[in-house]
Amino acid sequence: MSDPVIASKTPYAVDVEVGKTYWWCTCGKSAKQPFCDGSHKGSAFTPMKYDADKTGTVWFCGCKHTAKGPLCDGSHKKL
């Protein structure tokens, strides 16, 4: 698999709602960051499902290099 495009070197703060599902972009090409818009089609990338277990703000990875996807683990600090 090729490396994803770095969409942002900072995470995206997103207000999520308990019980809702969010699809995180793993390829970095989506125009609707941090979420998937289908730009990965034809590549080895697929979006990652995130089910919110509580309502509040979470930090979705923007660099696409997190080991704890879809949430930020600070990997952008090493890029």
mmCIF file of the N, C-alpha and C atoms, coordinates in Angstrom:
data_MODEL
# 
_entry.id   MODEL 
# 
loop_
_atom_site.group_PDB 
_atom_site.id 
_atom_site.type_symbol 
_atom_site.label_atom_id 
_atom_site.label_alt_id 
_atom_site.label_comp_id 
_atom_site.label_asym_id 
_atom_site.label_entity_id 
_atom_site.label_seq_id 
_atom_site.pdbx_PDB_ins_code 
_atom_site.Cartn_x 
_atom_site.Cartn_y 
_atom_site.Cartn_z 
_atom_site.occupancy 
_atom_site.B_iso_or_equiv 
_atom_site.pdbx_formal_charge 
_atom_site.auth_seq_id 
_atom_site.auth_comp_id 
_atom_site.auth_asym_id 
_atom_site.auth_atom_id 
_atom_site.pdbx_PDB_model_num 
ATOM 1   N N  . MET A 1 1  ? 0.851   -1.184 0.000  1.00 0.00 ? 1  MET A N  1 
ATOM 2   C CA . MET A 1 1  ? 0.000   0.000  0.000  1.00 0.00 ? 1  MET A CA 1 
ATOM 3   C C  . MET A 1 1  ? 0.889   1.236  0.000  1.00 0.00 ? 1  MET A C  1 
ATOM 4   N N  . SER A 1 2  ? 0.499   2.238  -0.759 1.00 0.00 ? 2  SER A N  1 
ATOM 5   C CA . SER A 1 2  ? 1.256   3.482  -0.780 1.00 0.00 ? 2  SER A CA 1 
ATOM 6   C C  . SER A 1 2  ? 0.916   4.321  0.446  1.00 0.00 ? 2  SER A C  1 
ATOM 7   N N  . ASP A 1 3  ? 1.725   5.331  0.675  1.00 0.00 ? 3  ASP A N  1 
ATOM 8   C CA . ASP A 1 3  ? 1.483   6.222  1.812  1.00 0.00 ? 3  ASP A CA 1 
ATOM 9   C C  . ASP A 1 3  ? 0.305   7.139  1.527  1.00 0.00 ? 3  ASP A C  1 
ATOM 10  N N  . PRO A 1 4  ? -0.465  7.468  2.554  1.00 0.00 ? 4  PRO A N  1 
ATOM 11  C CA . PRO A 1 4  ? -1.583  8.393  2.349  1.00 0.00 ? 4  PRO A CA 1 
ATOM 12  C C  . PRO A 1 4  ? -1.080  9.820  2.163  1.00 0.00 ? 4  PRO A C  1 
ATOM 13  N N  . VAL A 1 5  ? -1.899  10.638 1.554  1.00 0.00 ? 5  VAL A N  1 
ATOM 14  C CA . VAL A 1 5  ? -1.628  12.068 1.424  1.00 0.00 ? 5  VAL A CA 1 
ATOM 15  C C  . VAL A 1 5  ? -1.811  12.701 2.799  1.00 0.00 ? 5  VAL A C  1 
ATOM 16  N N  . ILE A 1 6  ? -0.909  13.573 3.184  1.00 0.00 ? 6  ILE A N  1 
ATOM 17  C CA . ILE A 1 6  ? -1.060  14.288 4.454  1.00 0.00 ? 6  ILE A CA 1 
ATOM 18  C C  . ILE A 1 6  ? -2.040  15.426 4.216  1.00 0.00 ? 6  ILE A C  1 
ATOM 19  N N  . ALA A 1 7  ? -3.246  15.266 4.714  1.00 0.00 ? 7  ALA A N  1 
ATOM 20  C CA . ALA A 1 7  ? -4.295  16.276 4.512  1.00 0.00 ? 7  ALA A CA 1 
ATOM 21  C C  . ALA A 1 7  ? -4.052  17.492 5.396  1.00 0.00 ? 7  ALA A C  1 
ATOM 22  N N  . SER A 1 8  ? -3.536  17.250 6.603  1.00 0.00 ? 8  SER A N  1 
ATOM 23  C CA . SER A 1 8  ? -3.281  18.328 7.558  1.00 0.00 ? 8  SER A CA 1 
ATOM 24  C C  . SER A 1 8  ? -2.248  17.838 8.567  1.00 0.00 ? 8  SER A C  1 
ATOM 25  N N  . LYS A 1 9  ? -1.370  18.728 8.988  1.00 0.00 ? 9  LYS A N  1 
ATOM 26  C CA . LYS A 1 9  ? -0.391  18.349 10.013 1.00 0.00 ? 9  LYS A CA 1 
ATOM 27  C C  . LYS A 1 9  ? -0.909  18.659 11.416 1.00 0.00 ? 9  LYS A C  1 
ATOM 28  N N  . THR A 1 10 ? -2.204  18.899 11.498 1.00 0.00 ? 10 THR A N  1 
ATOM 29  C CA . THR A 1 10 ? -2.868  19.065 12.794 1.00 0.00 ? 10 THR A CA 1 
ATOM 30  C C  . THR A 1 10 ? -4.161  18.249 12.758 1.00 0.00 ? 10 THR A C  1 
ATOM 31  N N  . PRO A 1 11 ? -4.629  17.814 13.926 1.00 0.00 ? 11 PRO A N  1 
ATOM 32  C CA . PRO A 1 11 ? -5.878  17.039 13.958 1.00 0.00 ? 11 PRO A CA 1 
ATOM 33  C C  . PRO A 1 11 ? -7.104  17.921 13.751 1.00 0.00 ? 11 PRO A C  1 
ATOM 34  N N  . TYR A 1 12 ? -8.200  17.281 13.440 1.00 0.00 ? 12 TYR A N  1 
ATOM 35  C CA . TYR A 1 12 ? -9.486  17.959 13.243 1.00 0.00 ? 12 TYR A CA 1 
ATOM 36  C C  . TYR A 1 12 ? -10.354 17.750 14.480 1.00 0.00 ? 12 TYR A C  1 
ATOM 37  N N  . ALA A 1 13 ? -10.778 18.829 15.118 1.00 0.00 ? 13 ALA A N  1 
ATOM 38  C CA . ALA A 1 13 ? -11.700 18.745 16.250 1.00 0.00 ? 13 ALA A CA 1 
ATOM 39  C C  . ALA A 1 13 ? -13.111 18.618 15.689 1.00 0.00 ? 13 ALA A C  1 
ATOM 40  N N  . VAL A 1 14 ? -13.791 17.547 16.067 1.00 0.00 ? 14 VAL A N  1 
ATOM 41  C CA . VAL A 1 14 ? -15.141 17.289 15.547 1.00 0.00 ? 14 VAL A CA 1 
ATOM 42  C C  . VAL A 1 14 ? -16.072 16.975 16.709 1.00 0.00 ? 14 VAL A C  1 
ATOM 43  N N  . ASP A 1 15 ? -17.210 17.649 16.727 1.00 0.00 ? 15 ASP A N  1 
ATOM 44  C CA . ASP A 1 15 ? -18.242 17.346 17.714 1.00 0.00 ? 15 ASP A CA 1 
ATOM 45  C C  . ASP A 1 15 ? -19.046 16.155 17.198 1.00 0.00 ? 15 ASP A C  1 
ATOM 46  N N  . VAL A 1 16 ? -18.982 15.047 17.935 1.00 0.00 ? 16 VAL A N  1 
ATOM 47  C CA . VAL A 1 16 ? -19.692 13.832 17.536 1.00 0.00 ? 16 VAL A CA 1 
ATOM 48  C C  . VAL A 1 16 ? -20.870 13.597 18.468 1.00 0.00 ? 16 VAL A C  1 
ATOM 49  N N  . GLU A 1 17 ? -21.822 12.795 17.994 1.00 0.00 ? 17 GLU A N  1 
ATOM 50  C CA . GLU A 1 17 ? -23.016 12.465 18.774 1.00 0.00 ? 17 GLU A CA 1 
ATOM 51  C C  . GLU A 1 17 ? -23.057 10.971 19.043 1.00 0.00 ? 17 GLU A C  1 
ATOM 52  N N  . VAL A 1 18 ? -23.350 10.617 20.281 1.00 0.00 ? 18 VAL A N  1 
ATOM 53  C CA . VAL A 1 18 ? -23.436 9.214  20.662 1.00 0.00 ? 18 VAL A CA 1 
ATOM 54  C C  . VAL A 1 18 ? -24.392 8.473  19.739 1.00 0.00 ? 18 VAL A C  1 
ATOM 55  N N  . GLY A 1 19 ? -23.971 7.268  19.321 1.00 0.00 ? 19 GLY A N  1 
ATOM 56  C CA . GLY A 1 19 ? -24.810 6.449  18.463 1.00 0.00 ? 19 GLY A CA 1 
ATOM 57  C C  . GLY A 1 19 ? -24.655 6.699  16.976 1.00 0.00 ? 19 GLY A C  1 
ATOM 58  N N  . LYS A 1 20 ? -23.967 7.775  16.595 1.00 0.00 ? 20 LYS A N  1 
ATOM 59  C CA . LYS A 1 20 ? -23.783 8.071  15.175 1.00 0.00 ? 20 LYS A CA 1 
ATOM 60  C C  . LYS A 1 20 ? -22.485 7.442  14.678 1.00 0.00 ? 20 LYS A C  1 
ATOM 61  N N  . THR A 1 21 ? -22.477 7.122  13.390 1.00 0.00 ? 21 THR A N  1 
ATOM 62  C CA . THR A 1 21 ? -21.309 6.549  12.741 1.00 0.00 ? 21 THR A CA 1 
ATOM 63  C C  . THR A 1 21 ? -20.668 7.589  11.836 1.00 0.00 ? 21 THR A C  1 
ATOM 64  N N  . TYR A 1 22 ? -19.345 7.633  11.853 1.00 0.00 ? 22 TYR A N  1 
ATOM 65  C CA . TYR A 1 22 ? -18.563 8.561  11.045 1.00 0.00 ? 22 TYR A CA 1 
ATOM 66  C C  . TYR A 1 22 ? -17.548 7.741  10.257 1.00 0.00 ? 22 TYR A C  1 
ATOM 67  N N  . TRP A 1 23 ? -17.278 8.132  9.026  1.00 0.00 ? 23 TRP A N  1 
ATOM 68  C CA . TRP A 1 23 ? -16.332 7.417  8.172  1.00 0.00 ? 23 TRP A CA 1 
ATOM 69  C C  . TRP A 1 23 ? -15.125 8.302  7.918  1.00 0.00 ? 23 TRP A C  1 
ATOM 70  N N  . TRP A 1 24 ? -14.012 7.945  8.566  1.00 0.00 ? 24 TRP A N  1 
ATOM 71  C CA . TRP A 1 24 ? -12.768 8.710  8.499  1.00 0.00 ? 24 TRP A CA 1 
ATOM 72  C C  . TRP A 1 24 ? -12.009 8.393  7.215  1.00 0.00 ? 24 TRP A C  1 
ATOM 73  N N  . CYS A 1 25 ? -11.573 9.410  6.519  1.00 0.00 ? 25 CYS A N  1 
ATOM 74  C CA . CYS A 1 25 ? -10.770 9.272  5.301  1.00 0.00 ? 25 CYS A CA 1 
ATOM 75  C C  . CYS A 1 25 ? -9.382  8.754  5.670  1.00 0.00 ? 25 CYS A C  1 
ATOM 76  N N  . THR A 1 26 ? -8.951  7.669  5.041  1.00 0.00 ? 26 THR A N  1 
ATOM 77  C CA . THR A 1 26 ? -7.615  7.127  5.283  1.00 0.00 ? 26 THR A CA 1 
ATOM 78  C C  . THR A 1 26 ? -6.627  7.492  4.179  1.00 0.00 ? 26 THR A C  1 
ATOM 79  N N  . CYS A 1 27 ? -7.126  7.903  3.015  1.00 0.00 ? 27 CYS A N  1 
ATOM 80  C CA . CYS A 1 27 ? -6.233  8.191  1.889  1.00 0.00 ? 27 CYS A CA 1 
ATOM 81  C C  . CYS A 1 27 ? -5.680  9.614  1.914  1.00 0.00 ? 27 CYS A C  1 
ATOM 82  N N  . GLY A 1 28 ? -6.404  10.522 2.559  1.00 0.00 ? 28 GLY A N  1 
ATOM 83  C CA . GLY A 1 28 ? -5.977  11.914 2.625  1.00 0.00 ? 28 GLY A CA 1 
ATOM 84  C C  . GLY A 1 28 ? -6.428  12.766 1.458  1.00 0.00 ? 28 GLY A C  1 
ATOM 85  N N  . LYS A 1 29 ? -7.136  12.185 0.499  1.00 0.00 ? 29 LYS A N  1 
ATOM 86  C CA . LYS A 1 29 ? -7.540  12.921 -0.707 1.00 0.00 ? 29 LYS A CA 1 
ATOM 87  C C  . LYS A 1 29 ? -8.940  13.528 -0.646 1.00 0.00 ? 29 LYS A C  1 
ATOM 88  N N  . SER A 1 30 ? -9.699  13.204 0.371  1.00 0.00 ? 30 SER A N  1 
ATOM 89  C CA . SER A 1 30 ? -11.075 13.685 0.468  1.00 0.00 ? 30 SER A CA 1 
ATOM 90  C C  . SER A 1 30 ? -11.137 15.211 0.565  1.00 0.00 ? 30 SER A C  1 
ATOM 91  N N  . ALA A 1 31 ? -12.098 15.796 -0.103 1.00 0.00 ? 31 ALA A N  1 
ATOM 92  C CA . ALA A 1 31 ? -12.333 17.238 -0.011 1.00 0.00 ? 31 ALA A CA 1 
ATOM 93  C C  . ALA A 1 31 ? -13.172 17.569 1.222  1.00 0.00 ? 31 ALA A C  1 
ATOM 94  N N  . LYS A 1 32 ? -13.637 16.545 1.931  1.00 0.00 ? 32 LYS A N  1 
ATOM 95  C CA . LYS A 1 32 ? -14.490 16.732 3.109  1.00 0.00 ? 32 LYS A CA 1 
ATOM 96  C C  . LYS A 1 32 ? -13.768 16.261 4.369  1.00 0.00 ? 32 LYS A C  1 
ATOM 97  N N  . GLN A 1 33 ? -12.497 16.555 4.486  1.00 0.00 ? 33 GLN A N  1 
ATOM 98  C CA . GLN A 1 33 ? -11.687 16.122 5.634  1.00 0.00 ? 33 GLN A CA 1 
ATOM 99  C C  . GLN A 1 33 ? -12.331 16.501 6.955  1.00 0.00 ? 33 GLN A C  1 
ATOM 100 N N  . PRO A 1 34 ? -12.249 15.628 7.934  1.00 0.00 ? 34 PRO A N  1 
ATOM 101 C CA . PRO A 1 34 ? -11.491 14.387 7.977  1.00 0.00 ? 34 PRO A CA 1 
ATOM 102 C C  . PRO A 1 34 ? -12.285 13.175 7.481  1.00 0.00 ? 34 PRO A C  1 
ATOM 103 N N  . PHE A 1 35 ? -13.416 13.431 6.852  1.00 0.00 ? 35 PHE A N  1 
ATOM 104 C CA . PHE A 1 35 ? -14.294 12.337 6.465  1.00 0.00 ? 35 PHE A CA 1 
ATOM 105 C C  . PHE A 1 35 ? -14.164 11.971 4.995  1.00 0.00 ? 35 PHE A C  1 
ATOM 106 N N  . CYS A 1 36 ? -14.584 10.770 4.679  1.00 0.00 ? 36 CYS A N  1 
ATOM 107 C CA . CYS A 1 36 ? -14.477 10.211 3.336  1.00 0.00 ? 36 CYS A CA 1 
ATOM 108 C C  . CYS A 1 36 ? -15.504 10.824 2.389  1.00 0.00 ? 36 CYS A C  1 
ATOM 109 N N  . ASP A 1 37 ? -15.054 11.103 1.162  1.00 0.00 ? 37 ASP A N  1 
ATOM 110 C CA . ASP A 1 37 ? -15.980 11.537 0.110  1.00 0.00 ? 37 ASP A CA 1 
ATOM 111 C C  . ASP A 1 37 ? -15.898 10.619 -1.109 1.00 0.00 ? 37 ASP A C  1 
ATOM 112 N N  . GLY A 1 38 ? -15.204 9.478  -0.955 1.00 0.00 ? 38 GLY A N  1 
ATOM 113 C CA . GLY A 1 38 ? -15.091 8.517  -2.045 1.00 0.00 ? 38 GLY A CA 1 
ATOM 114 C C  . GLY A 1 38 ? -13.857 8.695  -2.908 1.00 0.00 ? 38 GLY A C  1 
ATOM 115 N N  . SER A 1 39 ? -12.989 9.651  -2.570 1.00 0.00 ? 39 SER A N  1 
ATOM 116 C CA . SER A 1 39 ? -11.800 9.914  -3.388 1.00 0.00 ? 39 SER A CA 1 
ATOM 117 C C  . SER A 1 39 ? -10.817 8.751  -3.425 1.00 0.00 ? 39 SER A C  1 
ATOM 118 N N  . HIS A 1 40 ? -10.948 7.808  -2.511 1.00 0.00 ? 40 HIS A N  1 
ATOM 119 C CA . HIS A 1 40 ? -10.053 6.658  -2.448 1.00 0.00 ? 40 HIS A CA 1 
ATOM 120 C C  . HIS A 1 40 ? -10.341 5.616  -3.529 1.00 0.00 ? 40 HIS A C  1 
ATOM 121 N N  . LYS A 1 41 ? -11.479 5.718  -4.183 1.00 0.00 ? 41 LYS A N  1 
ATOM 122 C CA . LYS A 1 41 ? -11.882 4.682  -5.140 1.00 0.00 ? 41 LYS A CA 1 
ATOM 123 C C  . LYS A 1 41 ? -10.802 4.449  -6.186 1.00 0.00 ? 41 LYS A C  1 
ATOM 124 N N  . GLY A 1 42 ? -10.511 3.171  -6.415 1.00 0.00 ? 42 GLY A N  1 
ATOM 125 C CA . GLY A 1 42 ? -9.467  2.789  -7.353 1.00 0.00 ? 42 GLY A CA 1 
ATOM 126 C C  . GLY A 1 42 ? -8.104  2.655  -6.694 1.00 0.00 ? 42 GLY A C  1 
ATOM 127 N N  . SER A 1 43 ? -8.042  2.878  -5.383 1.00 0.00 ? 43 SER A N  1 
ATOM 128 C CA . SER A 1 43 ? -6.784  2.740  -4.641 1.00 0.00 ? 43 SER A CA 1 
ATOM 129 C C  . SER A 1 43 ? -6.923  1.614  -3.620 1.00 0.00 ? 43 SER A C  1 
ATOM 130 N N  . ALA A 1 44 ? -5.869  1.372  -2.885 1.00 0.00 ? 44 ALA A N  1 
ATOM 131 C CA . ALA A 1 44 ? -5.877  0.329  -1.849 1.00 0.00 ? 44 ALA A CA 1 
ATOM 132 C C  . ALA A 1 44 ? -6.483  0.822  -0.534 1.00 0.00 ? 44 ALA A C  1 
ATOM 133 N N  . PHE A 1 45 ? -6.844  2.088  -0.464 1.00 0.00 ? 45 PHE A N  1 
ATOM 134 C CA . PHE A 1 45 ? -7.387  2.664  0.762  1.00 0.00 ? 45 PHE A CA 1 
ATOM 135 C C  . PHE A 1 45 ? -8.886  2.439  0.881  1.00 0.00 ? 45 PHE A C  1 
ATOM 136 N N  . THR A 1 46 ? -9.351  2.313  2.126  1.00 0.00 ? 46 THR A N  1 
ATOM 137 C CA . THR A 1 46 ? -10.776 2.258  2.425  1.00 0.00 ? 46 THR A CA 1 
ATOM 138 C C  . THR A 1 46 ? -11.017 3.117  3.652  1.00 0.00 ? 46 THR A C  1 
ATOM 139 N N  . PRO A 1 47 ? -12.195 3.736  3.765  1.00 0.00 ? 47 PRO A N  1 
ATOM 140 C CA . PRO A 1 47 ? -12.465 4.562  4.937  1.00 0.00 ? 47 PRO A CA 1 
ATOM 141 C C  . PRO A 1 47 ? -12.565 3.709  6.200  1.00 0.00 ? 47 PRO A C  1 
ATOM 142 N N  . MET A 1 48 ? -12.319 4.336  7.345  1.00 0.00 ? 48 MET A N  1 
ATOM 143 C CA . MET A 1 48 ? -12.388 3.641  8.626  1.00 0.00 ? 48 MET A CA 1 
ATOM 144 C C  . MET A 1 48 ? -13.627 4.102  9.387  1.00 0.00 ? 48 MET A C  1 
ATOM 145 N N  . LYS A 1 49 ? -14.399 3.143  9.856  1.00 0.00 ? 49 LYS A N  1 
ATOM 146 C CA . LYS A 1 49 ? -15.628 3.423  10.595 1.00 0.00 ? 49 LYS A CA 1 
ATOM 147 C C  . LYS A 1 49 ? -15.311 3.861  12.027 1.00 0.00 ? 49 LYS A C  1 
ATOM 148 N N  . TYR A 1 50 ? -16.019 4.884  12.487 1.00 0.00 ? 50 TYR A N  1 
ATOM 149 C CA . TYR A 1 50 ? -15.916 5.334  13.877 1.00 0.00 ? 50 TYR A CA 1 
ATOM 150 C C  . TYR A 1 50 ? -17.329 5.458  14.423 1.00 0.00 ? 50 TYR A C  1 
ATOM 151 N N  . ASP A 1 51 ? -17.628 4.677  15.453 1.00 0.00 ? 51 ASP A N  1 
ATOM 152 C CA . ASP A 1 51 ? -18.919 4.757  16.124 1.00 0.00 ? 51 ASP A CA 1 
ATOM 153 C C  . ASP A 1 51 ? -18.737 5.547  17.416 1.00 0.00 ? 51 ASP A C  1 
ATOM 154 N N  . ALA A 1 52 ? -19.414 6.680  17.517 1.00 0.00 ? 52 ALA A N  1 
ATOM 155 C CA . ALA A 1 52 ? -19.286 7.520  18.703 1.00 0.00 ? 52 ALA A CA 1 
ATOM 156 C C  . ALA A 1 52 ? -19.950 6.843  19.898 1.00 0.00 ? 52 ALA A C  1 
ATOM 157 N N  . ASP A 1 53 ? -19.178 6.652  20.960 1.00 0.00 ? 53 ASP A N  1 
ATOM 158 C CA . ASP A 1 53 ? -19.725 6.021  22.164 1.00 0.00 ? 53 ASP A CA 1 
ATOM 159 C C  . ASP A 1 53 ? -20.173 7.051  23.198 1.00 0.00 ? 53 ASP A C  1 
ATOM 160 N N  . LYS A 1 54 ? -19.909 8.328  22.901 1.00 0.00 ? 54 LYS A N  1 
ATOM 161 C CA . LYS A 1 54 ? -20.417 9.414  23.740 1.00 0.00 ? 54 LYS A CA 1 
ATOM 162 C C  . LYS A 1 54 ? -20.453 10.694 22.919 1.00 0.00 ? 54 LYS A C  1 
ATOM 163 N N  . THR A 1 55 ? -21.241 11.633 23.334 1.00 0.00 ? 55 THR A N  1 
ATOM 164 C CA . THR A 1 55 ? -21.340 12.927 22.673 1.00 0.00 ? 55 THR A CA 1 
ATOM 165 C C  . THR A 1 55 ? -20.242 13.835 23.201 1.00 0.00 ? 55 THR A C  1 
ATOM 166 N N  . GLY A 1 56 ? -19.569 14.523 22.297 1.00 0.00 ? 56 GLY A N  1 
ATOM 167 C CA . GLY A 1 56 ? -18.501 15.434 22.693 1.00 0.00 ? 56 GLY A CA 1 
ATOM 168 C C  . GLY A 1 56 ? -17.534 15.665 21.552 1.00 0.00 ? 56 GLY A C  1 
ATOM 169 N N  . THR A 1 57 ? -16.435 16.313 21.860 1.00 0.00 ? 57 THR A N  1 
ATOM 170 C CA . THR A 1 57 ? -15.415 16.622 20.863 1.00 0.00 ? 57 THR A CA 1 
ATOM 171 C C  . THR A 1 57 ? -14.350 15.534 20.854 1.00 0.00 ? 57 THR A C  1 
ATOM 172 N N  . VAL A 1 58 ? -14.028 15.049 19.666 1.00 0.00 ? 58 VAL A N  1 
ATOM 173 C CA . VAL A 1 58 ? -12.923 14.117 19.483 1.00 0.00 ? 58 VAL A CA 1 
ATOM 174 C C  . VAL A 1 58 ? -11.991 14.711 18.430 1.00 0.00 ? 58 VAL A C  1 
ATOM 175 N N  . TRP A 1 59 ? -10.757 14.235 18.424 1.00 0.00 ? 59 TRP A N  1 
ATOM 176 C CA . TRP A 1 59 ? -9.734  14.764 17.515 1.00 0.00 ? 59 TRP A CA 1 
ATOM 177 C C  . TRP A 1 59 ? -9.384  13.711 16.474 1.00 0.00 ? 59 TRP A C  1 
ATOM 178 N N  . PHE A 1 60 ? -9.916  13.884 15.266 1.00 0.00 ? 60 PHE A N  1 
ATOM 179 C CA . PHE A 1 60 ? -9.626  12.972 14.170 1.00 0.00 ? 60 PHE A CA 1 
ATOM 180 C C  . PHE A 1 60 ? -8.268  13.320 13.564 1.00 0.00 ? 60 PHE A C  1 
ATOM 181 N N  . CYS A 1 61 ? -7.492  12.288 13.258 1.00 0.00 ? 61 CYS A N  1 
ATOM 182 C CA . CYS A 1 61 ? -6.170  12.461 12.679 1.00 0.00 ? 61 CYS A CA 1 
ATOM 183 C C  . CYS A 1 61 ? -6.271  13.156 11.324 1.00 0.00 ? 61 CYS A C  1 
ATOM 184 N N  . GLY A 1 62 ? -5.417  14.139 11.103 1.00 0.00 ? 62 GLY A N  1 
ATOM 185 C CA . GLY A 1 62 ? -5.374  14.839 9.821  1.00 0.00 ? 62 GLY A CA 1 
ATOM 186 C C  . GLY A 1 62 ? -4.215  14.393 8.950  1.00 0.00 ? 62 GLY A C  1 
ATOM 187 N N  . CYS A 1 63 ? -3.155  13.871 9.576  1.00 0.00 ? 63 CYS A N  1 
ATOM 188 C CA . CYS A 1 63 ? -1.963  13.477 8.810  1.00 0.00 ? 63 CYS A CA 1 
ATOM 189 C C  . CYS A 1 63 ? -2.081  12.083 8.212  1.00 0.00 ? 63 CYS A C  1 
ATOM 190 N N  . LYS A 1 64 ? -3.040  11.302 8.706  1.00 0.00 ? 64 LYS A N  1 
ATOM 191 C CA . LYS A 1 64 ? -3.319  9.943  8.222  1.00 0.00 ? 64 LYS A CA 1 
ATOM 192 C C  . LYS A 1 64 ? -2.225  8.941  8.580  1.00 0.00 ? 64 LYS A C  1 
ATOM 193 N N  . HIS A 1 65 ? -1.375  9.281  9.533  1.00 0.00 ? 65 HIS A N  1 
ATOM 194 C CA . HIS A 1 65 ? -0.292  8.392  9.956  1.00 0.00 ? 65 HIS A CA 1 
ATOM 195 C C  . HIS A 1 65 ? -0.471  7.875  11.383 1.00 0.00 ? 65 HIS A C  1 
ATOM 196 N N  . THR A 1 66 ? -1.595  8.145  12.008 1.00 0.00 ? 66 THR A N  1 
ATOM 197 C CA . THR A 1 66 ? -1.847  7.694  13.368 1.00 0.00 ? 66 THR A CA 1 
ATOM 198 C C  . THR A 1 66 ? -1.855  6.169  13.471 1.00 0.00 ? 66 THR A C  1 
ATOM 199 N N  . ALA A 1 67 ? -1.382  5.672  14.583 1.00 0.00 ? 67 ALA A N  1 
ATOM 200 C CA . ALA A 1 67 ? -1.443  4.229  14.850 1.00 0.00 ? 67 ALA A CA 1 
ATOM 201 C C  . ALA A 1 67 ? -2.741  3.887  15.572 1.00 0.00 ? 67 ALA A C  1 
ATOM 202 N N  . LYS A 1 68 ? -3.498  4.922  15.964 1.00 0.00 ? 68 LYS A N  1 
ATOM 203 C CA . LYS A 1 68 ? -4.732  4.732  16.711 1.00 0.00 ? 68 LYS A CA 1 
ATOM 204 C C  . LYS A 1 68 ? -5.928  5.248  15.918 1.00 0.00 ? 68 LYS A C  1 
ATOM 205 N N  . GLY A 1 69 ? -5.888  5.066  14.610 1.00 0.00 ? 69 GLY A N  1 
ATOM 206 C CA . GLY A 1 69 ? -6.933  5.576  13.751 1.00 0.00 ? 69 GLY A CA 1 
ATOM 207 C C  . GLY A 1 69 ? -8.325  5.195  14.213 1.00 0.00 ? 69 GLY A C  1 
ATOM 208 N N  . PRO A 1 70 ? -9.241  6.086  14.057 1.00 0.00 ? 70 PRO A N  1 
ATOM 209 C CA . PRO A 1 70 ? -9.152  7.325  13.299 1.00 0.00 ? 70 PRO A CA 1 
ATOM 210 C C  . PRO A 1 70 ? -8.732  8.538  14.132 1.00 0.00 ? 70 PRO A C  1 
ATOM 211 N N  . LEU A 1 71 ? -8.460  8.331  15.407 1.00 0.00 ? 71 LEU A N  1 
ATOM 212 C CA . LEU A 1 71 ? -8.154  9.468  16.271 1.00 0.00 ? 71 LEU A CA 1 
ATOM 213 C C  . LEU A 1 71 ? -6.658  9.771  16.298 1.00 0.00 ? 71 LEU A C  1 
ATOM 214 N N  . CYS A 1 72 ? -6.338  11.024 16.542 1.00 0.00 ? 72 CYS A N  1 
ATOM 215 C CA . CYS A 1 72 ? -4.957  11.502 16.568 1.00 0.00 ? 72 CYS A CA 1 
ATOM 216 C C  . CYS A 1 72 ? -4.176  10.878 17.717 1.00 0.00 ? 72 CYS A C  1 
ATOM 217 N N  . ASP A 1 73 ? -2.936  10.470 17.428 1.00 0.00 ? 73 ASP A N  1 
ATOM 218 C CA . ASP A 1 73 ? -2.025  9.982  18.467 1.00 0.00 ? 73 ASP A CA 1 
ATOM 219 C C  . ASP A 1 73 ? -0.747  10.809 18.533 1.00 0.00 ? 73 ASP A C  1 
ATOM 220 N N  . GLY A 1 74 ? -0.723  11.948 17.838 1.00 0.00 ? 74 GLY A N  1 
ATOM 221 C CA . GLY A 1 74 ? 0.439   12.823 17.857 1.00 0.00 ? 74 GLY A CA 1 
ATOM 222 C C  . GLY A 1 74 ? 1.470   12.523 16.774 1.00 0.00 ? 74 GLY A C  1 
ATOM 223 N N  . SER A 1 75 ? 1.176   11.573 15.885 1.00 0.00 ? 75 SER A N  1 
ATOM 224 C CA . SER A 1 75 ? 2.126   11.206 14.827 1.00 0.00 ? 75 SER A CA 1 
ATOM 225 C C  . SER A 1 75 ? 2.508   12.387 13.941 1.00 0.00 ? 75 SER A C  1 
ATOM 226 N N  . HIS A 1 76 ? 1.638   13.383 13.813 1.00 0.00 ? 76 HIS A N  1 
ATOM 227 C CA . HIS A 1 76 ? 1.924   14.544 12.955 1.00 0.00 ? 76 HIS A CA 1 
ATOM 228 C C  . HIS A 1 76 ? 3.148   15.320 13.447 1.00 0.00 ? 76 HIS A C  1 
ATOM 229 N N  . LYS A 1 77 ? 3.491   15.181 14.713 1.00 0.00 ? 77 LYS A N  1 
ATOM 230 C CA . LYS A 1 77 ? 4.642   15.900 15.281 1.00 0.00 ? 77 LYS A CA 1 
ATOM 231 C C  . LYS A 1 77 ? 5.968   15.350 14.753 1.00 0.00 ? 77 LYS A C  1 
ATOM 232 N N  . LYS A 1 78 ? 5.930   14.135 14.177 1.00 0.00 ? 78 LYS A N  1 
ATOM 233 C CA . LYS A 1 78 ? 7.152   13.494 13.678 1.00 0.00 ? 78 LYS A CA 1 
ATOM 234 C C  . LYS A 1 78 ? 7.300   13.595 12.168 1.00 0.00 ? 78 LYS A C  1 
ATOM 235 N N  . LEU A 1 79 ? 6.361   14.258 11.516 1.00 0.00 ? 79 LEU A N  1 
ATOM 236 C CA . LEU A 1 79 ? 6.412   14.358 10.046 1.00 0.00 ? 79 LEU A CA 1 
ATOM 237 C C  . LEU A 1 79 ? 7.184   15.581 9.595  1.00 0.00 ? 79 LEU A C  1 
# 
